């Protein structure tokens, strides 16, 4: 291997990046768009759920319960209905996702038997939101019922003594405020790296075929490994610059805590970039169309990183066969490392296994990509 020839390919590819507006757009705009769109657009925090209410009693107690719902950050009271038919229309049109119906004997049941029944009608087209809304509604009603019962007992001159044999006192680690953005943003960094790396490298060899310059490239004394290094090194640098941009946005703009080591972050980012760049290069050698190569590269990198890395869905909740398949997804190891570095501040010792797997993955992809190119026109 002669580094003079590698340097010549690097210079050629760097000029190509500068002169190709599409490559520049992929390199510079995609990280920013992905970070802002996913950072602001994707959230697992369900709040301000549209709520309608039908108060059939109209008492002070029922109005107090509605005020509790209105004060809750999880609900947004849209208005009061006058009949079941109006409640049905509100749910049908999407004006509200939850409807609360307070029966006529609500306050009497609280005062006499210490029990109150409230009906909740849920729009379950989104089952996750419906389940959360039902739990939030139970919590609001339970808290209000307990306060009313306490007031009634005290008005009658009694006292309340509560004995709880077992009490749960929860203390949240790593994501103390339970902010979903802190969980999502590290995965977005992996997704951006996968998209940028694979898209840029998937155009390298396919571009030579489409522009008719492959004959000149084959006639040169450059070796396949030299060609691969020369083609991918500029995009590796671009990818690391994008990684710095994503890190700065995550920490300083979205205020995601970073508790780990920068050296570990950049080392593992380099390994992951090597993997996705080599996948894109391999596809580019195999498919002689830039459009086809870019589409296949997206399928091989972006989709697995999005769906099977633990970024969108927890791996331990997947079927056993799918869980086994995720071990073949490089994004699984990188996302695990990112979450450990951002939220846990994990030391090197706790990252040995995912780093080893990612490094092994990178070595295999380098060998496959280097062997993929042959100096023939067949």
C-alpha positions as CSV (number, residue, x, y, z in Angstrom):
1,X,0.0,0.0,0.0
2,X,1.3,3.4,-1.0
3,X,0.0,6.4,0.9
4,X,0.8,8.7,-2.0
5,X,-1.9,7.0,-4.1
6,X,-4.3,7.1,-1.1
7,X,-3.6,10.8,-0.8
8,X,-4.4,11.4,-4.5
9,X,-7.8,9.6,-4.1
10,X,-8.5,11.5,-1.0
11,X,-7.9,14.8,-2.8
12,X,-10.0,13.7,-5.7
13,X,-12.9,12.7,-3.5
14,X,-12.7,15.8,-1.4
15,X,-13.0,18.0,-4.5
16,X,-15.9,15.9,-5.5
17,X,-17.6,16.6,-2.2
18,X,-17.1,20.3,-2.6
19,X,-18.3,20.4,-6.2
20,X,-21.4,18.2,-5.6
21,X,-24.2,20.2,-3.9
22,X,-26.1,17.0,-3.2
23,X,-23.2,15.5,-1.1
24,X,-22.9,18.8,0.7
25,X,-26.6,18.9,1.5
26,X,-26.5,15.3,2.8
27,X,-23.4,16.1,4.9
28,X,-24.5,19.4,6.4
29,X,-28.3,19.7,6.3
30,X,-29.4,16.2,7.3
31,X,-27.8,16.2,10.8
32,X,-29.4,19.6,11.6
33,X,-32.8,18.6,10.2
34,X,-32.8,15.2,11.9
35,X,-31.8,16.6,15.2
36,X,-34.4,19.4,15.2
37,X,-37.2,17.4,13.7
38,X,-36.8,14.3,15.9
39,X,-35.7,16.3,18.9
40,X,-38.8,18.4,18.9
41,X,-41.2,16.1,17.0
42,X,-40.7,12.8,18.8
43,X,-41.8,12.6,22.4
44,X,-43.0,9.8,24.7
45,X,-44.3,12.3,27.2
46,X,-48.1,12.4,26.9
47,X,-49.5,15.6,28.3
48,X,-52.4,18.0,27.6
49,X,-54.7,15.2,26.4
50,X,-57.9,16.9,25.1
51,X,-60.7,16.2,27.7
52,X,-64.4,16.7,27.6
53,X,-66.7,16.4,30.6
54,X,-70.4,15.7,31.1
55,X,-71.4,16.7,34.7
56,X,-74.8,15.2,35.3
57,X,-74.8,16.3,39.0
58,X,-73.6,19.9,39.0
59,X,-72.7,19.8,42.7
60,X,-69.8,21.5,44.4
61,X,-68.1,18.1,44.6
62,X,-68.4,17.4,41.0
63,X,-67.2,20.9,40.0
64,X,-64.2,20.4,42.3
65,X,-63.3,17.2,40.5
66,X,-63.5,18.9,37.2
67,X,-61.2,21.6,38.5
68,X,-58.7,18.9,39.4
69,X,-58.8,17.6,35.9
70,X,-58.4,21.2,34.5
71,X,-55.4,21.8,36.8
72,X,-53.7,18.5,35.8
73,X,-50.8,18.9,33.3
74,X,-51.9,15.7,31.6
75,X,-55.3,17.0,30.5
76,X,-56.6,20.0,28.6
77,X,-60.3,20.6,29.4
78,X,-62.0,21.5,26.1
79,X,-65.4,22.2,27.5
80,X,-68.5,20.8,29.2
81,X,-71.0,18.7,27.3
82,X,-74.8,18.7,27.9
83,X,-75.6,15.1,26.8
84,X,-74.1,11.7,25.9
85,X,-74.7,12.5,22.3
86,X,-72.5,15.6,22.5
87,X,-69.8,13.5,24.2
88,X,-70.1,11.0,21.3
89,X,-69.7,13.7,18.7
90,X,-66.7,15.1,20.4
91,X,-65.0,11.7,20.5
92,X,-65.9,11.0,16.8
93,X,-64.6,14.3,15.5
94,X,-61.4,14.1,17.6
95,X,-62.2,17.3,19.6
96,X,-61.4,15.3,22.7
97,X,-59.5,12.0,23.3
98,X,-61.0,11.4,26.8
99,X,-64.5,12.1,28.1
100,X,-65.4,12.1,31.8
101,X,-69.0,11.5,32.8
102,X,-69.9,12.4,36.5
103,X,-73.1,10.6,37.5
104,X,-76.0,12.2,39.5
105,X,-75.2,10.4,42.8
106,X,-71.5,11.1,42.8
107,X,-71.3,13.4,45.9
108,X,-73.8,11.3,47.9
109,X,-71.8,8.2,47.3
110,X,-68.7,9.9,48.5
111,X,-70.4,11.2,51.7
112,X,-72.3,8.0,52.6
113,X,-70.3,5.0,51.4
114,X,-66.9,6.7,50.8
115,X,-67.1,5.6,47.1
116,X,-67.5,7.5,44.0
117,X,-67.9,6.2,40.4
118,X,-66.8,8.3,37.4
119,X,-67.2,7.0,33.9
120,X,-64.3,7.6,31.5
121,X,-64.8,7.2,27.7
122,X,-61.5,6.8,25.8
123,X,-60.6,7.2,22.1
124,X,-58.4,4.0,21.7
125,X,-57.3,4.6,18.1
126,X,-53.9,5.2,19.8
127,X,-53.7,2.5,22.4
128,X,-50.6,3.9,24.2
129,X,-52.3,7.3,24.7
130,X,-55.5,5.6,25.8
131,X,-53.8,3.5,28.4
132,X,-51.9,6.4,29.8
133,X,-55.0,8.6,29.8
134,X,-56.9,6.0,31.7
135,X,-54.2,5.8,34.4
136,X,-53.9,9.5,34.7
137,X,-57.7,9.8,35.1
138,X,-57.7,7.1,37.8
139,X,-55.0,9.0,39.6
140,X,-56.9,12.3,39.5
141,X,-60.1,10.7,40.7
142,X,-58.4,8.7,43.4
143,X,-56.6,11.8,44.8
144,X,-59.8,13.9,44.8
145,X,-61.9,11.1,46.4
146,X,-59.3,10.7,49.2
147,X,-59.4,14.4,49.9
148,X,-63.2,14.5,50.0
149,X,-63.4,11.5,52.3
150,X,-60.9,13.1,54.7
151,X,-63.0,16.3,54.8
152,X,-66.2,14.4,55.5
153,X,-64.6,12.5,58.4
154,X,-63.1,15.6,59.9
155,X,-66.5,17.4,59.7
156,X,-68.0,14.6,61.6
157,X,-65.4,14.9,64.3
158,X,-63.5,11.8,63.5
159,X,-59.8,11.2,62.8
160,X,-58.0,9.4,60.1
161,X,-55.1,7.0,60.9
162,X,-53.5,5.3,57.9
163,X,-51.2,2.3,58.4
164,X,-49.3,1.3,55.4
165,X,-47.3,-1.9,56.0
166,X,-45.3,-1.6,52.8
167,X,-44.5,1.7,51.2
168,X,-42.8,2.3,47.9
169,X,-40.5,5.3,47.8
170,X,-39.2,5.6,44.2
171,X,-35.9,7.2,43.4
172,X,-35.2,7.6,39.7
173,X,-31.7,7.1,38.4
174,X,-30.0,8.3,35.2
175,X,-33.0,10.3,33.9
176,X,-34.3,11.9,37.1
177,X,-37.0,14.0,35.5
178,X,-38.2,11.1,33.3
179,X,-37.8,13.4,30.2
180,X,-38.3,11.3,27.0
181,X,-36.0,13.7,25.1
182,X,-33.0,12.5,27.2
183,X,-33.8,9.0,26.0
184,X,-34.5,9.9,22.4
185,X,-31.7,12.3,21.5
186,X,-28.8,9.8,21.9
187,X,-30.6,7.5,19.5
188,X,-31.1,10.3,17.1
189,X,-27.3,10.8,17.0
190,X,-26.9,7.1,15.9
191,X,-29.6,7.6,13.3
192,X,-27.9,10.7,11.9
193,X,-24.5,8.9,11.7
194,X,-26.1,5.9,9.9
195,X,-27.9,8.1,7.3
196,X,-25.0,10.4,6.6
197,X,-22.3,7.7,6.5
198,X,-24.2,5.3,4.3
199,X,-25.7,7.9,1.9
200,X,-22.4,9.6,1.2
201,X,-20.3,6.4,0.7
202,X,-23.0,4.7,-1.4
203,X,-22.4,7.3,-4.1
204,X,-18.7,6.9,-4.4
205,X,-18.2,4.0,-6.9
206,X,-21.6,4.2,-8.4
207,X,-20.8,7.8,-9.4
208,X,-17.7,6.6,-11.3
209,X,-19.8,4.2,-13.3
210,X,-22.5,6.7,-14.2
211,X,-20.0,9.4,-15.2
212,X,-17.9,7.0,-17.3
213,X,-14.7,7.5,-15.3
214,X,-14.4,3.9,-14.1
215,X,-12.2,2.9,-17.1
216,X,-9.7,5.6,-16.1
217,X,-9.8,4.5,-12.4
218,X,-9.3,0.8,-13.3
219,X,-6.3,1.7,-15.6
220,X,-4.4,3.3,-12.7
221,X,-2.0,1.3,-10.5
222,X,-4.1,2.0,-7.4
223,X,-5.0,-1.1,-5.3
224,X,-8.5,-1.9,-4.1
225,X,-7.6,-1.2,-0.4
226,X,-6.0,2.1,-1.4
227,X,-9.1,3.0,-3.4
228,X,-11.4,2.2,-0.5
229,X,-9.3,4.2,2.0
230,X,-9.0,7.2,-0.4
231,X,-12.7,7.2,-1.1
232,X,-13.9,6.8,2.5
233,X,-11.4,9.0,4.5
234,X,-13.0,12.3,3.4
235,X,-16.5,11.0,4.4
236,X,-15.1,9.8,7.7
237,X,-13.9,13.3,8.5
238,X,-17.3,14.7,7.4
239,X,-19.0,12.2,9.7
240,X,-16.9,13.1,12.7
241,X,-17.7,16.8,12.1
242,X,-21.4,15.9,12.0
243,X,-20.9,13.9,15.2
244,X,-19.5,17.1,16.9
245,X,-22.4,19.1,15.6
246,X,-24.9,16.5,17.0
247,X,-23.1,16.4,20.4
248,X,-23.2,20.2,20.7
249,X,-26.9,20.4,19.8
250,X,-27.7,17.5,22.2
251,X,-25.9,19.0,25.2
252,X,-26.2,22.8,24.7
253,X,-29.5,23.1,22.7
254,X,-31.6,20.2,24.0
255,X,-29.9,20.1,27.4
256,X,-29.4,16.4,27.4
257,X,-27.0,15.5,30.2
258,X,-23.6,14.0,29.1
259,X,-21.9,12.3,32.0
260,X,-19.5,10.0,30.1
261,X,-16.1,10.4,28.6
262,X,-15.6,12.3,25.3
263,X,-12.8,9.9,24.3
264,X,-15.1,6.9,24.5
265,X,-17.8,8.8,22.6
266,X,-15.5,9.7,19.7
267,X,-13.8,6.3,19.6
268,X,-17.1,4.4,19.3
269,X,-18.5,7.0,16.9
270,X,-15.4,6.3,14.7
271,X,-16.1,2.6,14.8
272,X,-19.8,3.0,14.0
273,X,-18.9,5.4,11.1
274,X,-16.5,2.8,9.8
275,X,-19.3,0.2,9.7
276,X,-21.8,2.4,7.9
277,X,-19.3,3.8,5.5
278,X,-18.1,0.3,4.6
279,X,-21.7,-0.8,4.1
280,X,-22.4,2.1,1.8
281,X,-19.1,1.5,-0.1
282,X,-20.0,-2.2,-0.5
283,X,-23.4,-1.3,-1.9
284,X,-21.9,1.2,-4.2
285,X,-19.5,-1.4,-5.7
286,X,-22.4,-3.9,-6.1
287,X,-25.0,-1.5,-7.6
288,X,-23.9,0.8,-10.4
289,X,-26.7,3.3,-10.0
290,X,-26.4,6.2,-7.5
291,X,-30.2,6.1,-6.9
292,X,-30.3,2.4,-6.4
293,X,-27.2,2.3,-4.2
294,X,-28.5,5.1,-2.0
295,X,-31.9,3.4,-1.5
296,X,-30.4,0.0,-0.7
297,X,-27.9,1.7,1.7
298,X,-30.8,3.3,3.5
299,X,-32.6,0.0,3.9
300,X,-29.4,-1.7,5.3
301,X,-28.5,1.1,7.8
302,X,-31.3,3.5,8.6
303,X,-34.1,1.0,9.0
304,X,-32.2,-1.4,11.3
305,X,-30.9,1.5,13.3
306,X,-34.4,2.9,13.7
307,X,-36.3,-0.3,14.5
308,X,-33.9,-2.9,15.8
309,X,-31.3,-1.0,17.8
310,X,-33.4,-0.1,20.9
311,X,-33.8,3.4,19.7
312,X,-37.5,3.2,18.9
313,X,-38.6,0.1,20.7
314,X,-37.2,-1.8,23.7
315,X,-35.4,-4.9,22.5
316,X,-36.4,-7.0,25.5
317,X,-40.0,-6.6,24.5
318,X,-39.5,-8.0,21.0
319,X,-40.1,-11.7,20.0
320,X,-37.2,-14.0,20.7
321,X,-36.3,-14.5,17.1
322,X,-36.2,-10.7,16.5
323,X,-34.1,-10.2,19.6
324,X,-31.6,-12.7,18.2
325,X,-31.6,-10.9,14.9
326,X,-30.7,-7.6,16.6
327,X,-27.3,-8.9,17.4
328,X,-26.5,-8.5,13.7
329,X,-27.4,-4.8,13.8
330,X,-24.4,-2.6,14.5
331,X,-26.7,0.2,15.7
332,X,-27.7,-1.9,18.7
333,X,-24.2,-1.7,20.1
334,X,-23.7,2.0,19.3
335,X,-27.1,3.0,20.8
336,X,-26.3,1.1,23.9
337,X,-23.0,2.9,24.2
338,X,-24.5,6.3,23.6
339,X,-27.2,5.9,26.3
340,X,-24.6,4.6,28.7
341,X,-22.3,7.6,28.1
342,X,-25.0,10.3,28.0
343,X,-27.2,9.2,30.9
344,X,-25.2,6.8,33.1
345,X,-21.7,8.2,32.6
346,X,-20.4,4.6,32.2
347,X,-16.7,4.0,32.5
348,X,-14.6,2.0,30.0
349,X,-15.1,-1.2,32.0
350,X,-18.8,-1.3,31.5
351,X,-18.5,-0.7,27.8
352,X,-16.0,-3.4,27.0
353,X,-18.6,-5.8,25.5
354,X,-20.5,-3.4,23.2
355,X,-17.2,-1.8,22.1
356,X,-15.7,-5.2,21.3
357,X,-18.8,-6.2,19.3
358,X,-18.7,-2.9,17.4
359,X,-15.0,-3.2,16.7
360,X,-15.4,-6.8,15.4
361,X,-18.3,-5.6,13.2
362,X,-16.1,-2.8,11.8
363,X,-13.3,-5.2,11.1
364,X,-15.6,-7.6,9.2
365,X,-17.1,-4.8,7.1
366,X,-13.7,-3.4,6.2
367,X,-12.6,-6.8,4.9
368,X,-15.8,-7.3,3.0
369,X,-15.7,-3.8,1.5
370,X,-12.0,-4.1,0.5
371,X,-12.7,-7.4,-1.2
372,X,-15.8,-6.2,-3.0
373,X,-14.0,-4.0,-5.6
374,X,-12.2,-5.7,-8.4
375,X,-10.3,-3.8,-11.2
376,X,-12.4,-5.1,-14.0
377,X,-15.1,-3.6,-16.2
378,X,-17.3,-6.8,-16.1
